[in-house]
Amino acid sequence: MWPRDAAGQWIELFDPASSGGQGARDYFTENNGMMFNWHVRHDLSGLFELMGGRSCAEKKLDELFRNGTGCQARRFGPLLQGCLQAAVQE
């Protein structure tokens, strides 16, 4: 997920884990760009393809678990982890 400004231009120098003020939420509601990257539960195969294939998606997922979500509260981490682990094992 990558936000656009009011004029429809892509936000430059955007970091999905930390851009956008406290909790990285100036551009998103209730989460940040890093977490919303994975919110395509209806078509995970399509998401993996857009990420460069299954192995690239697995690397991104490993990175997410290794480096964290960027969310200060981290209350969504266990839920996301369970959903994605099940999807990757399909």
Helices and strands as residue ranges (DSSP letters): G 22-24, H 33-36, G 41-43, H 44-50, H 54-67, H 77-88
